[in-house]
C-alpha cells in the first residue's frame, strides 16, 4: 500500500504589474494630448498694466467674471468647459450672490476686454458689490517692455 505524501504548497505572493504599467502609460498619453486643448476661460484681450502679481491663494476657489468687447458677461469657476453661455447683468448678480452665500471665501476676479465699454465695466463692479463681493481683483497682462 502506497502512502501518498502531500507536499505543502506555499502561496504565490507575486503581483503582475505589467498591465498596470500599460494602463498608466495610456492614461499619461491621453492626458498629455488633451491638456493643451482645455479652454481656461473666455478669450478676451486683457489690458496692460504695470502692477505686481496678485496674491492668489491656490487652495481657495476663484470665480472669474468676464466681460467681452461686445458687452457679454460670462462666469467661470476654475477651469470650465465649452458649455459657457453669455448672460445678462441681472443673472450675473444673482449667480454671484448665490455663489458668495454658499462660499464666502471665494476669490472674485474680473477679466475685462481692452475694448469693453467703460460704463459696462462700472455697472458690472456695482452689480458685484451689490451681490456681496467686497474686493474684486482685475486680471491684466504685464506691459510689453520695449
VEXFI-918220 format. One line per 5 residues: number of its first residue (from 1); their letters; for each residue x, y, z of N, C-alpha, C. Coordinates in steps of 0.02 Angstrom, whole numbers. Example, Ala and Ser with C-alpha at 12.3 -4.5 7.8 and 13.67 -1.06 7.14 Angstrom:
# residues 2
1) as) 660/-284/390/615/-225/390/660/-165/390 | 642/-112/354/684/-53/357/645/2/394
# end
This chain:
# residues 146
1) xxxxx) 42/-59/0/0/0/0/44/62/0 | 28/101/-47/69/161/-54/38/217/-13 | 82/253/16/60/311/55/74/373/13 | 23/412/6/32/474/-33/60/528/12 | 112/556/-11/143/609/27/119/675/-2
6) xxxxx) 92/715/42/68/780/20/123/831/28 | 134/867/-23/182/921/-19/143/985/-4 | 168/1021/44/135/1084/60/157/1136/10 | 108/1166/-21/124/1219/-68/121/1286/-33 | 170/1326/-47/169/1393/-20/128/1437/-67
11) xxxxx) 89/1482/-39/50/1527/-83/97/1574/-122 | 80/1586/-183/120/1630/-226/99/1702/-211 | 147/1742/-193/130/1810/-174/162/1861/-222 | 156/1847/-285/182/1892/-335/124/1926/-371 | 135/1988/-387/84/2026/-424/113/2045/-491
16) xxxxx) 77/2032/-542/99/2050/-608/80/2124/-620 | 130/2168/-622/118/2240/-628/120/2265/-699 | 135/2223/-746/140/2245/-816/74/2274/-842 | 16/2244/-829/-46/2275/-853/-58/2345/-822 | -39/2353/-760/-48/2417/-726/-4/2470/-758
21) xxxxx) 56/2452/-776/102/2498/-809/74/2517/-877 | 46/2469/-913/17/2484/-978/-41/2533/-972 | -84/2522/-924/-141/2568/-914/-116/2637/-895 | -66/2641/-853/-38/2705/-831/-9/2743/-890 | 27/2709/-934/56/2743/-992/2/2767/-1041
26) xxxxx) -50/2728/-1050/-104/2750/-1093/-138/2812/-1064 | -151/2812/-999/-181/2871/-967/-135/2932/-972 | -71/2922/-964/-24/2977/-970/-26/3008/-1039 | -28/2966/-1090/-32/2991/-1159/-97/3028/-1171 | -153/3001/-1146/-218/3034/-1154/-217/3103/-1121
31) xxxxx) -191/3108/-1060/-190/3172/-1026/-142/3221/-1060 | -87/3196/-1086/-40/3240/-1121/-70/3268/-1185 | -111/3229/-1218/-142/3252/-1280/-200/3301/-1266 | -239/3287/-1214/-298/3329/-1201/-283/3392/-1161 | -228/3395/-1125/-214/3453/-1083/-208/3518/-1122
36) xxxxx) -174/3520/-1179/-170/3584/-1216/-237/3606/-1245 | -284/3559/-1252/-348/3576/-1281/-398/3607/-1232 | -383/3605/-1168/-429/3631/-1119/-432/3707/-1123 | -492/3735/-1126/-500/3807/-1125/-503/3831/-1054 | -464/3881/-1037/-460/3905/-969/-496/3971/-961
41) xxxxx) -549/3983/-996/-586/4045/-987/-608/4073/-1053 | -636/4132/-1050/-660/4167/-1109/-601/4204/-1141 | -599/4205/-1207/-545/4240/-1241/-561/4314/-1240 | -521/4352/-1203/-527/4425/-1202/-457/4454/-1211 | -455/4513/-1239/-393/4550/-1248/-382/4591/-1185
46) xxxxx) -341/4565/-1139/-332/4597/-1074/-293/4662/-1081 | -312/4713/-1042/-273/4775/-1042/-205/4765/-1009 | -158/4806/-1028/-91/4801/-999/-85/4849/-941 | -52/4827/-888/-42/4870/-830/24/4851/-797 | 55/4900/-766/118/4889/-731/103/4877/-658
51) xxxxx) 76/4819/-643/56/4801/-575/94/4741/-551 | 96/4733/-485/125/4673/-456/75/4615/-464 | 99/4553/-468/53/4496/-472/9/4492/-409 | -52/4468/-420/-99/4461/-364/-76/4405/-317 | -90/4415/-254/-76/4363/-205/-137/4317/-202
56) xxxxx) -140/4268/-246/-196/4223/-250/-181/4160/-211 | -227/4141/-167/-219/4079/-129/-241/4021/-174 | -193/3977/-190/-207/3921/-235/-258/3871/-206 | -265/3871/-140/-310/3822/-109/-383/3845/-110 | -395/3910/-121/-463/3935/-123/-488/3936/-195
61) xxxxx) -554/3928/-201/-584/3931/-267/-584/4002/-292 | -581/4010/-358/-585/4076/-388/-645/4079/-435 | -679/4135/-432/-735/4148/-477/-713/4203/-524 | -713/4188/-589/-691/4237/-639/-753/4263/-675 | -763/4329/-672/-817/4362/-709/-785/4396/-769
66) xxxxx) -806/4376/-829/-775/4403/-890/-825/4447/-926 | -799/4501/-955/-839/4544/-998/-802/4551/-1064 | -837/4537/-1119/-805/4540/-1185/-814/4609/-1215 | -783/4619/-1273/-788/4684/-1307/-859/4697/-1331 | -899/4644/-1339/-970/4652/-1359/-1015/4667/-1301
71) xxxxx) -988/4667/-1240/-1030/4679/-1181/-1064/4616/-1155 | -1039/4557/-1174/-1067/4495/-1149/-1032/4476/-1084 | -1070/4448/-1037/-1043/4429/-972/-1040/4353/-967 | -986/4328/-937/-977/4257/-927/-953/4245/-855 | -973/4189/-826/-949/4168/-760/-913/4102/-769
76) xxxxx) -858/4094/-734/-824/4030/-734/-790/4020/-667 | -800/3961/-639/-767/3942/-576/-714/3892/-594 | -650/3911/-585/-595/3867/-604/-594/3857/-679 | -574/3799/-700/-573/3783/-771/-639/3753/-791 | -674/3787/-836/-739/3762/-858/-735/3741/-931
81) xxxxx) -785/3705/-953/-785/3679/-1021/-812/3728/-1071 | -829/3702/-1129/-853/3744/-1184/-927/3760/-1178 | -960/3739/-1125/-1032/3749/-1120/-1050/3816/-1088 | -1003/3863/-1085/-1018/3928/-1056/-1064/3966/-1101 | -1110/4002/-1071/-1157/4043/-1109/-1155/4113/-1081
86) xxxxx) -1164/4161/-1126/-1165/4230/-1102/-1230/4241/-1064 | -1227/4288/-1017/-1286/4303/-976/-1291/4377/-967 | -1351/4399/-949/-1361/4470/-938/-1336/4490/-868 | -1333/4555/-856/-1303/4581/-794/-1343/4560/-733 | -1409/4556/-739/-1450/4537/-682/-1437/4464/-662
91) xxxxx) -1430/4420/-711/-1415/4350/-698/-1346/4343/-666 | -1298/4384/-689/-1231/4383/-659/-1236/4400/-585 | -1274/4453/-569/-1283/4473/-499/-1314/4418/-457 | -1366/4386/-483/-1400/4332/-445/-1354/4273/-434 | -1319/4252/-486/-1275/4193/-480/-1216/4207/-433
96) xxxxx) -1187/4267/-439/-1131/4284/-395/-1155/4287/-323 | -1215/4314/-312/-1242/4316/-244/-1251/4245/-216 | -1276/4199/-257/-1284/4129/-235/-1216/4098/-219 | -1166/4111/-262/-1100/4082/-252/-1067/4110/-189 | -1074/4175/-179/-1045/4207/-120/-1078/4182/-56
101) xxxxx) -1144/4174/-58/-1178/4149/2/-1160/4077/17 | -1146/4037/-35/-1126/3967/-24/-1053/3961/-4 | -1011/4006/-30/-939/4003/-16/-913/4074/-6 | -916/4101/55/-896/4170/65/-821/4183/56 | -780/4131/57/-708/4140/49/-684/4139/-23
106) xxxxx) -730/4133/-71/-710/4129/-141/-679/4195/-163 | -627/4188/-205/-593/4247/-232/-626/4267/-297 | -644/4330/-305/-678/4353/-365/-629/4394/-406 | -621/4373/-469/-577/4407/-516/-618/4432/-575 | -604/4493/-597/-639/4523/-654/-590/4524/-713
111) xxxxx) -613/4497/-769/-573/4493/-829/-610/4531/-884 | -585/4591/-899/-619/4633/-948/-578/4643/-1010 | -611/4642/-1068/-577/4654/-1131/-555/4726/-1135 | -500/4739/-1170/-475/4807/-1179/-526/4851/-1213 | -564/4823/-1260/-613/4862/-1297/-682/4862/-1265
116) xxxxx) -688/4834/-1204/-753/4834/-1170/-772/4905/-1151 | -837/4917/-1150/-863/4983/-1133/-849/4998/-1060 | -823/5058/-1046/-806/5077/-978/-869/5079/-934 | -924/5103/-961/-987/5104/-923/-1011/5035/-904 | -1003/4987/-950/-1022/4918/-935/-978/4889/-880
121) xxxxx) -914/4908/-879/-869/4885/-827/-890/4913/-759 | -908/4977/-757/-930/5008/-694/-995/4977/-669 | -1043/4965/-714/-1105/4933/-692/-1092/4862/-668 | -1044/4827/-699/-1026/4760/-676/-997/4762/-605 | -953/4810/-591/-924/4816/-525/-978/4834/-474
126) xxxxx) -1023/4878/-493/-1079/4896/-449/-1123/4836/-434 | -1137/4796/-485/-1177/4735/-476/-1141/4686/-431 | -1076/4678/-440/-1038/4632/-397/-1038/4656/-325 | -1031/4721/-314/-1034/4748/-246/-1102/4735/-214 | -1155/4743/-253/-1223/4731/-227/-1233/4657/-213
131) xxxxx) -1197/4613/-249/-1204/4541/-238/-1163/4516/-179 | -1122/4560/-149/-1085/4540/-90/-1010/4534/-100 | -985/4552/-159/-913/4550/-171/-883/4613/-143 | -838/4606/-95/-810/4664/-63/-747/4690/-97 | -707/4646/-125/-644/4668/-154/-629/4628/-217
136) xxxxx) -660/4645/-274/-644/4609/-336/-575/4631/-361 | -538/4585/-389/-472/4599/-418/-478/4596/-494 | -438/4636/-528/-439/4639/-600/-381/4598/-629 | -395/4560/-681/-344/4522/-716/-318/4564/-773 | -253/4577/-774/-221/4614/-829/-161/4574/-852
141) xxxxx) -131/4598/-907/-69/4566/-929/-12/4617/-920 | 49/4593/-910/105/4639/-898/118/4683/-959 | 147/4742/-946/165/4787/-1001/219/4755/-1044 | 214/4768/-1109/266/4744/-1155/324/4793/-1151 | 380/4770/-1127/439/4813/-1122/470/4820/-1192
146) x) 492/4880/-1209/523/4891/-1275/598/4889/-1267
# end
